[in-house]
Amino acid sequence: MTSKKSKRDFDVIVIGSGPGGEGAALQAAKEGLRVAVVERNTHIGGNCTHTSTIPSKALRQFANMVHSNSRSQESSGPLSYHQFDFAQHIAKTNEVIAKQVTIRSGHYSRNNVEVLHGLAHFEDVHQLSIDEVSGLKTAITADYFVVATGSRPYHPPKIDFKHPGVFDSDTILQLRDNPRTITVLGAGVVGCEYTSIFKSLGRKVNLINGHPRLLSFLDDEISDALSYHLRDQGVLIRNNEELDSIEEQGSDLIVNLQSGKKIRSDIVLFAIGRVGNTDKLALHNLKGIETNSKGNFVVNSHYQTTIPHIYAVGDLSGFPNLASAAYDQGRFAIRHILDPNCDDSLVKDIPIGIYTSPEISCIGRNEKELTAAKTPYEIGHTVFRHLARAQIAGQDVGMLKILFHSKTLEILGIHCFGHNAAEIIHIGQAIMSRKEGNSLRYFIDTTFNYPTMAEAYRVAALNGLNRLC
């Protein structure tokens, strides 16, 4: 680490205030470094707070409440067109965003982190030029940089995103009408989550998937469960389809697929891929910097780019593209700046949370991966409808699946589909992370509160152990 007597303005400049930038900035401040954050928007928080994670999950929560309300009514039928006001729901979501901005702004002020609002671009490898929101132009220098500018939805040239009925995962949050029918192009995580949201709001949803199955990186049983549940709710899923064009026909939009199919809907949500926000950074002024076709940086295991004193974290560093991981990546980048010999890195097994309805969460390997590796494994399985807590809560759709080594009983993977899956997974994560004691027997020998959803681990563990007898 350079001496604090450096003549440059800061020890570290962080570009972007999303999870990765926040993790880096606060870690640097805690370590006594002179740190500044450059955020292009007037409010901090990045895409995570304003256009992706927080608003979509807040909207999902409200959609689930609406859905639960409709089920409890005597009619128990689907919501009618006039039973909800999308604009009102967006306003409630904005209240959550405002609270998050206030909280996160406090983190910076309490840690004396200087925050500059404006668009940053590199003048050279140690200097940034900032076009401030106020109209001023400022130049600042630093010994190190952490770039955490995130990503944005991919816009293919053949789609007119200026059309009032065509949205991406950012602009869908600006929707003010109450569409009857929506076509979601792309069945990745974002596409599946918004499919669940709109279906919970009683809308008709067409989900167009370019692959043979939904979310193929998941365990096959979980992917199949999601497909079944969405279809059971009334979602029309079309797999192995590619977009040809979108045309306007009266007040409707027609999605033309390459297979010849035509899908009619009120609005279209395009959710196929994201690209890194690096195009405004003037990277041409950094000789030797390398990016890929998605606009992300080429980084090593310490999140260093091909220019060693410039780091990139979060979406810009590629997989796993999770807000939770980005925060740790930012912290680890600062630790590496302070000690190049440190071995900080993300743990091998990171939980993945997918906020469909019900939720999906998993950690570790799936059956396909274990089979390919010729690892002897067995399965512990339980369905939520057999759990007293799930029956009491009326949340009996779902299951917990534990994959474990058939000889050592080491837990190799956990896969959960159902209510609060993203919370439930952390119990298994804690046991899997133990250097000693990662064993199926933990769940068998441990007393769980009753009735709880956590009890699913004990039931699944006993189920798996019985398979060995």
GIJO-V776075 format. One record per run of one state. SS is the DSSP state (hx for helix, st for strand, lp for the rest). FROM is the first residue (numbers start at 0). LEN is the number of residues. If there is no record, write none. Layout:
# GIJO-V776075
SS | FROM | LEN
SS | FROM | LEN
This chain:
# GIJO-V776075
lp | 0 | 9
st | 9 | 6
lp | 15 | 3
hx | 18 | 12
lp | 30 | 4
st | 34 | 5
lp | 39 | 6
hx | 45 | 5
lp | 50 | 2
hx | 52 | 20
lp | 72 | 13
hx | 85 | 25
lp | 110 | 3
st | 113 | 11
lp | 124 | 2
st | 126 | 6
lp | 132 | 4
st | 136 | 11
lp | 147 | 3
st | 150 | 3
lp | 153 | 12
st | 165 | 2
lp | 167 | 3
hx | 170 | 4
lp | 174 | 6
st | 180 | 5
lp | 185 | 3
hx | 188 | 12
lp | 200 | 3
st | 203 | 5
lp | 208 | 11
hx | 219 | 14
lp | 233 | 2
st | 235 | 3
lp | 238 | 4
st | 242 | 7
lp | 249 | 2
st | 251 | 6
lp | 257 | 4
st | 261 | 4
lp | 265 | 1
st | 266 | 4
lp | 270 | 3
st | 273 | 3
lp | 276 | 6
hx | 282 | 3
lp | 285 | 5
st | 290 | 1
lp | 291 | 5
st | 296 | 1
lp | 297 | 6
st | 303 | 1
lp | 304 | 5
st | 309 | 3
lp | 312 | 1
hx | 313 | 4
lp | 317 | 5
hx | 322 | 16
lp | 338 | 13
st | 351 | 3
lp | 354 | 4
st | 358 | 6
lp | 364 | 2
hx | 366 | 6
lp | 372 | 4
st | 376 | 7
hx | 383 | 3
lp | 386 | 1
hx | 387 | 6
lp | 393 | 4
st | 397 | 8
lp | 405 | 5
st | 410 | 8
lp | 418 | 2
hx | 420 | 12
lp | 432 | 8
hx | 440 | 5
lp | 445 | 9
hx | 454 | 14
lp | 468 | 1
